[in-house]
Amino acid sequence: MAAPALIALAHGSRDKRSSATITGLVEEVRSQRPDLRIEAAFLDVSRPAFQTVVGRGGQGGAAALGGGPRRGAAGAPAARRRG
């Protein structure tokens, strides 16, 4: 049976600190749980897109996909910065 795949899901931001936070989280989980497949995904602006990562999980034969939003990452949504 294939191992589950975990998706670290974030909103996405033009601020590079936001994706760096998620990348750091993914790297830390990978170091502690090498048996899990974990990837970062973003809903808006940043890449890779959530749909892309989910597609890869299905093609990779993941037994299950799990994920959750990461709140509190550095950076602000683009709409808030404009106003």
LINHU-V88925 format. One line per field, one symbol per residue. ss: DSSP state (H for helix, E for strand, L for the rest). burial: + if it has 9 or more other C-alpha atoms within 8 Angstrom, else -. A space follows every 10 residues. Layout:
ss->???
burial->???
//
This chain:
ss->LLLLEEEEEE LLLLLHHHHH HHHHHHHHHH HHLLLLEEEE EELLLLLLEH HHHHHHHHHL LLLLEEEEEL LLLLLLLHHH HHL
burial->--++++++++ +++++-+++- +++--+--++ -----+++++ ++++-+-+++ --++--+--- -++-+----+ --+-+-+--- ---
//
